[in-house]
């Protein structure tokens, strides 16, 4: 099963919904609730090296608005981190972004 096929499963939909509810339908980075929310994997593999598909814990996931998710993925690509980066490998200062700074 490909990753995109996994994201289309009822299991993922239920898990993502539960995680969004746990985050009170707010981005856990910027706090906004007026944008589309994504459920982001903090890691894709367990300590045993196996894929976490169908066995994620809610703590393996983070709720992000589309903009914060895009920013995180951009930072990940620019820092050349592969898909299995650890949640602590991205420092908070790398992700500080203020919309007013972009103007």
C-alpha positions as CSV (number, residue, x, y, z in Angstrom):
1,X,0.0,0.0,0.0
2,X,1.4,3.4,-0.9
3,X,1.4,6.3,1.5
4,X,-1.3,8.1,-0.5
5,X,-3.4,5.0,-0.4
6,X,-2.9,4.8,3.3
7,X,-4.1,8.4,3.7
8,X,-7.3,7.4,1.9
9,X,-8.2,4.7,4.4
10,X,-10.9,4.9,7.0
11,X,-8.3,4.1,9.7
12,X,-6.3,7.3,8.8
13,X,-9.5,9.4,8.5
14,X,-10.6,8.3,12.0
15,X,-7.2,8.8,13.5
16,X,-6.7,12.2,11.9
17,X,-10.2,13.3,13.1
18,X,-9.5,12.2,16.6
19,X,-6.2,14.1,16.7
20,X,-7.9,17.2,15.3
21,X,-10.5,17.0,18.0
22,X,-7.8,16.6,20.6
23,X,-6.2,19.8,19.3
24,X,-9.6,21.5,19.6
25,X,-9.6,22.0,15.8
26,X,-6.7,24.5,16.0
27,X,-3.3,24.5,14.4
28,X,-0.8,23.5,17.1
29,X,1.8,25.8,15.7
30,X,0.0,29.1,15.1
31,X,-3.3,28.5,16.9
32,X,-5.5,29.4,13.9
33,X,-8.8,27.6,13.4
34,X,-10.0,29.3,10.2
35,X,-7.9,27.4,7.8
36,X,-7.9,23.8,6.5
37,X,-6.2,21.6,9.1
38,X,-3.8,18.7,8.2
39,X,-2.7,15.9,10.5
40,X,1.1,15.8,10.1
41,X,3.2,12.7,11.0
42,X,6.1,13.7,13.4
43,X,7.8,10.4,12.4
44,X,7.0,7.7,9.9
45,X,8.9,4.8,11.5
46,X,8.9,3.3,15.0
47,X,12.0,2.6,17.0
48,X,12.1,-0.9,15.5
49,X,12.5,0.8,12.0
50,X,9.1,-0.4,10.8
51,X,6.5,1.8,9.3
52,X,4.0,3.2,11.7
53,X,1.2,2.8,9.2
54,X,-1.9,1.5,11.0
55,X,0.0,1.7,14.4
56,X,0.5,5.4,15.0
57,X,-0.1,6.8,18.4
58,X,-1.9,10.2,18.7
59,X,1.5,11.5,20.0
60,X,3.0,10.6,16.6
61,X,0.8,13.2,15.0
62,X,0.5,17.0,15.0
63,X,-2.3,19.2,13.8
64,X,-1.2,22.0,11.5
65,X,-3.0,24.5,9.3
66,X,-2.2,24.2,5.6
67,X,0.2,27.2,5.8
68,X,2.2,25.9,8.8
69,X,2.3,22.4,7.2
70,X,3.6,23.8,4.0
71,X,6.2,25.8,5.9
72,X,7.3,22.8,7.9
73,X,7.7,20.7,4.7
74,X,9.7,23.5,3.1
75,X,12.0,23.7,6.0
76,X,12.4,19.9,6.0
77,X,13.3,20.0,2.3
78,X,15.7,22.9,2.6
79,X,17.5,21.2,5.5
80,X,17.7,18.0,3.4
81,X,16.0,15.9,6.0
82,X,14.4,12.8,4.7
83,X,10.9,11.6,5.5
84,X,12.0,9.9,8.8
85,X,13.2,13.0,10.6
86,X,12.7,13.1,14.3
87,X,10.4,15.6,15.9
88,X,13.3,17.3,17.7
89,X,15.5,17.7,14.7
90,X,13.7,21.0,13.6
91,X,14.5,23.7,16.1
92,X,11.6,26.1,16.9
93,X,13.5,29.2,15.7
94,X,13.6,27.6,12.2
95,X,9.8,27.7,12.1
96,X,9.1,31.2,13.6
97,X,7.2,32.9,10.8
98,X,5.2,36.1,11.1
99,X,2.8,37.0,8.2
100,X,3.8,40.7,8.8
101,X,7.4,39.8,8.1
102,X,6.4,38.6,4.6
103,X,4.8,42.0,3.6
